Amino acid sequence: MLVLTLGPLLLKGDSRRTWGGLSQQALLLLCAGMAGFSMVLEGLMLFTIKAVCVFCVLSAVLSTVLFALSLLLNRQEERVSLIFRVVLTGLLVFLVGLGWASLADQPAVSGGPGMAPPVRAESSPAKVQLAKHLTQSGAKIYTAYWCPHCHDQKELFGKEAAEELTIIECAPDGRNSQAALCKQKGVQGYPTWEIKGVIVSGVKPLEQLALLSDYKGSRQF
């Protein structure tokens, strides 16, 4: 967008006018695509993830403002044709985005209604020992059964070690849901770890979990 905006200013005479008109159209179509994709991401945030990210909202607002500005400042004479291209571009990006959203981040195989997919990886003795240490020290992992990143975290531990973890189900429709506890703890994304009273989000390497929990055992993970 910066190149399209400032590029024509580096030219002179007829070249500036020619490339200025083309850059205005390209800028408008780019902003239309950004606004359309932002709608998809905001929909995922509100209806799938069910959590609000301030920076994501800010990004969507900025995309919408840039689109409005580029539309107002565009000086093309064929307004009907231009608006048609804008609507077509925004709609195309929106539909492609919906298709991507329906396929992205799907969990492996469901373990049943409201249940996470089964963990397949095998656990080393060190992984089992770390999982037991985390549980004994009061550590918890907040997850949602449909969350693929939660499944990735469990796979890092392996089947036997994952069974030793204290796993809190946050999805309201999940098996043995503790959604109220998750809300009380301020969980906004999955997975989220609570270790020694500290809340940390995201998939964590086992080495990092060992450091956070003061694990002293074998680290041959």
Secondary structure, DSSP 8 states (H G I E B T S, - for coil): -HHHHHGGGG--HHHHHHHHHHHHHHHHHHHHHHHHHHHHHHHIIIIII----HHHHHHHHHHHHHHHHHHHH---S-HHHHHHHHHHHHHHHHHHHHHHHHHTT--SS--STT------S---HHHHHHHHHHHHTT-EEEE-TT-HHHHHHHHHH-HHHHTTS-EEE--TTSTT--HHHHHHHT--SSSEEEETTEEEES---HHHHHHHTT--S----
